[in-house]
Amino acid sequence: MISAALDFIRSEIRDHLSLADSEISLGHLHSLNDSSNAGVRLALVNVTEESTLRNTPHSQRGPSGQVEYREPPLYLNVFLAVAFDFGNYQTDLIRLSETLELFQATRFFDQHSARAANPFPSTLQRLILDLYSADLEQLNQLWGIMGGSYFPSLIYQLRLLRIQGKDPIAGPRVTSLQVHTGVKTS
C-alpha cells in the first residue's frame, strides 16, 4: 500500500519534470552524497495514524444482508521527503519549484483524476498531498538522521492511505429484538 502510493507519486514527479527513470528514485537520503545518484530522491520520513477516523463501526451489512464484523480501516499519514541534487544548485531550485507547481495544481489523486500514462493504484482510494512546513530545528534533526548533508528539499504529507483487512467475519443474522427497560412494574 505505502509502496504503491510512493511509486505513483514518483511517476507523477518524473513525468511532470520530464526526467529519465534513472533520475528519480525511492530510497534513503544519505545516498544523495554519492555523485552517481544525481536527480530527485523520495524518502519515507514518518508514518502516523489519522486517529480522527479510527472510531468507525466494527460491523456492517454485507451484500446478502448478513452482518459482517471486521476491524475498522486504518488511515495513515505518510511523510515524504523530496530532495533535489542535480549537481547544480540553480537546477535544484528550478526542479523544486516545478514540483511545488505540480502539487499546487493537483492537491489530490484518485481513480478519476489519474492520467492514462500513470494509472492510479487500485489498492488506494485517494491520496491528498499537503506541503509540510518544518522549522529549522526539525530540518536539522531530519537531515542529521537521514543524510547528514542538506539538499534543497520539500516534505509532503500524504494523507489518508487506507489499510483494511480483506476478510470480514460473518455474524449471526438478527431475526428478533428484545428490549428490557429495567423498569419494574408492581
C-alpha positions as CSV (number, residue, x, y, z in Angstrom):
1,M,0.0,0.0,0.0
2,I,2.7,2.5,1.0
3,S,5.0,1.3,-1.7
4,A,2.2,1.7,-4.4
5,A,1.5,5.2,-3.2
6,L,5.1,6.3,-3.2
7,D,5.7,4.7,-6.6
8,F,2.6,6.5,-8.0
9,I,3.9,9.9,-6.7
10,R,7.4,9.1,-8.1
11,S,5.9,8.6,-11.5
12,E,3.9,11.8,-11.3
13,I,7.0,13.8,-10.4
14,R,9.1,12.1,-13.1
15,D,6.6,12.8,-15.8
16,H,6.0,16.4,-14.7
17,L,9.7,17.2,-14.6
18,S,10.4,15.2,-17.8
19,L,13.1,13.2,-16.1
20,A,14.6,9.9,-17.1
21,D,13.5,7.0,-14.9
22,S,17.1,6.8,-13.6
23,E,17.0,10.5,-12.4
24,I,14.3,9.9,-9.8
25,S,14.3,7.2,-7.2
26,L,12.8,6.0,-3.9
27,G,15.4,5.4,-1.2
28,H,17.5,6.7,1.6
29,L,18.6,10.3,1.5
30,H,22.1,9.5,2.5
31,S,22.8,8.1,-0.9
32,L,22.5,11.6,-2.4
33,N,26.0,12.2,-1.2
34,D,27.2,9.8,-3.9
35,S,27.6,11.8,-7.0
36,S,26.5,8.9,-9.2
37,N,22.9,9.2,-7.8
38,A,22.2,12.7,-9.1
39,G,18.5,13.7,-9.5
40,V,15.4,13.6,-7.3
41,R,15.2,11.3,-4.3
42,L,12.0,10.4,-2.5
43,A,12.3,9.1,1.0
44,L,9.8,7.9,3.6
45,V,10.3,10.1,6.7
46,N,7.5,9.1,9.0
47,V,4.1,7.3,9.2
48,T,1.4,8.3,11.6
49,E,-2.2,7.2,12.2
50,E,-5.1,9.6,11.4
51,S,-6.8,8.9,14.7
52,T,-9.8,11.1,14.0
53,L,-11.1,8.4,11.6
54,R,-10.5,5.5,14.0
55,N,-13.9,5.4,15.7
56,T,-15.9,3.7,13.0
57,P,-18.3,0.8,13.5
58,H,-16.9,-2.8,13.7
59,S,-19.9,-4.2,11.9
60,Q,-21.7,-3.6,8.6
61,R,-24.3,-5.3,6.5
62,G,-22.9,-7.4,3.7
63,P,-24.4,-7.7,0.2
64,S,-26.7,-10.5,1.3
65,G,-28.0,-8.6,4.3
66,Q,-25.9,-10.6,6.8
67,V,-23.9,-8.7,9.4
68,E,-20.1,-8.8,8.9
69,Y,-17.6,-7.9,11.6
70,R,-14.1,-6.5,10.9
71,E,-11.8,-4.1,12.5
72,P,-12.3,-0.6,11.1
73,P,-9.8,0.5,8.5
74,L,-6.5,2.2,9.5
75,Y,-5.9,5.5,7.9
76,L,-2.3,6.6,7.6
77,N,-0.5,9.9,7.0
78,V,2.8,9.3,5.3
79,F,5.5,12.0,5.4
80,L,7.6,12.1,2.3
81,A,10.8,14.0,1.7
82,V,11.6,15.0,-1.9
83,A,15.2,16.1,-2.2
84,F,16.9,17.5,-5.3
85,D,20.6,17.0,-6.3
86,F,21.3,17.6,-9.9
87,G,24.9,18.9,-9.3
88,N,23.9,22.5,-9.9
89,Y,22.1,24.5,-7.2
90,Q,20.2,26.6,-9.7
91,T,18.8,23.4,-11.3
92,D,17.9,22.0,-7.9
93,L,15.9,25.1,-7.1
94,I,14.1,25.1,-10.5
95,R,13.2,21.4,-10.1
96,L,12.0,22.1,-6.5
97,S,9.8,25.0,-7.8
98,E,8.3,22.8,-10.6
99,T,7.5,20.1,-8.1
100,L,5.7,22.7,-5.9
101,E,3.7,23.7,-9.0
102,L,2.7,20.1,-9.7
103,F,1.3,19.5,-6.2
104,Q,-0.3,23.0,-6.0
105,A,-2.2,22.3,-9.3
106,T,-3.1,18.8,-8.2
107,R,-3.9,18.6,-4.5
108,F,-5.2,15.1,-4.6
109,F,-5.1,12.0,-6.8
110,D,-7.7,9.3,-7.2
111,Q,-9.1,7.0,-9.9
112,H,-10.9,9.8,-11.7
113,S,-8.0,12.3,-11.8
114,A,-5.2,10.0,-12.7
115,R,-3.6,10.2,-16.1
116,A,-3.7,7.3,-18.5
117,A,0.2,7.3,-18.6
118,N,0.2,6.7,-14.8
119,P,-2.9,4.8,-13.7
120,F,-3.9,5.2,-10.0
121,P,-3.2,2.0,-8.0
122,S,-6.4,0.0,-7.5
123,T,-5.5,-0.7,-3.8
124,L,-5.8,3.0,-3.0
125,Q,-8.8,5.3,-2.7
126,R,-7.4,8.7,-2.7
127,L,-4.1,10.5,-2.0
128,I,-4.2,14.0,-0.6
129,L,-0.9,15.9,-0.6
130,D,-0.2,18.7,1.9
131,L,3.1,20.6,2.0
132,Y,4.5,20.2,5.5
133,S,6.3,23.2,6.9
134,A,9.2,22.0,9.1
135,D,11.1,24.6,11.1
136,L,14.9,24.9,11.0
137,E,15.4,22.7,14.1
138,Q,13.2,19.9,12.7
139,L,15.0,20.1,9.3
140,N,18.4,20.0,11.1
141,Q,17.3,16.9,13.0
142,L,15.8,15.2,9.9
143,W,18.8,15.7,7.8
144,G,21.1,14.7,10.6
145,I,19.2,11.4,10.9
146,M,18.5,10.8,7.3
147,G,21.5,12.0,5.4
148,G,23.8,14.4,7.1
149,S,24.3,16.8,4.2
150,Y,21.4,19.1,3.4
151,F,20.0,19.3,-0.1
152,P,17.1,21.5,-1.4
153,S,14.0,19.6,-0.4
154,L,10.3,19.5,0.3
155,I,8.3,17.5,2.8
156,Y,4.9,16.4,1.9
157,Q,2.2,14.7,4.0
158,L,0.4,12.1,2.0
159,R,-2.9,11.8,3.8
160,L,-5.5,9.0,4.2
161,L,-3.8,5.9,3.0
162,R,-6.4,3.3,3.9
163,I,-5.3,-0.1,5.2
164,Q,-8.1,-2.7,5.6
165,G,-8.0,-6.4,6.2
166,K,-9.7,-8.3,3.4
167,D,-11.7,-11.0,5.2
168,P,-14.7,-10.0,7.4
169,I,-16.1,-12.4,9.9
170,A,-19.7,-13.4,9.3
171,G,-22.0,-12.6,12.2
172,P,-25.4,-14.2,13.0
173,R,-28.5,-12.9,11.2
174,V,-30.6,-10.7,13.6
175,T,-34.2,-12.1,13.4
176,S,-35.7,-10.6,16.5
177,L,-35.0,-7.9,19.1
178,Q,-36.0,-7.8,22.7
179,V,-36.0,-4.6,24.8
180,H,-35.5,-4.7,28.5
181,T,-36.2,-1.4,30.1
182,G,-35.2,-2.3,33.6
183,V,-38.4,-0.7,35.0
184,K,-40.2,-2.9,37.4
185,T,-44.0,-2.9,37.4
186,S,-45.9,-3.9,40.5
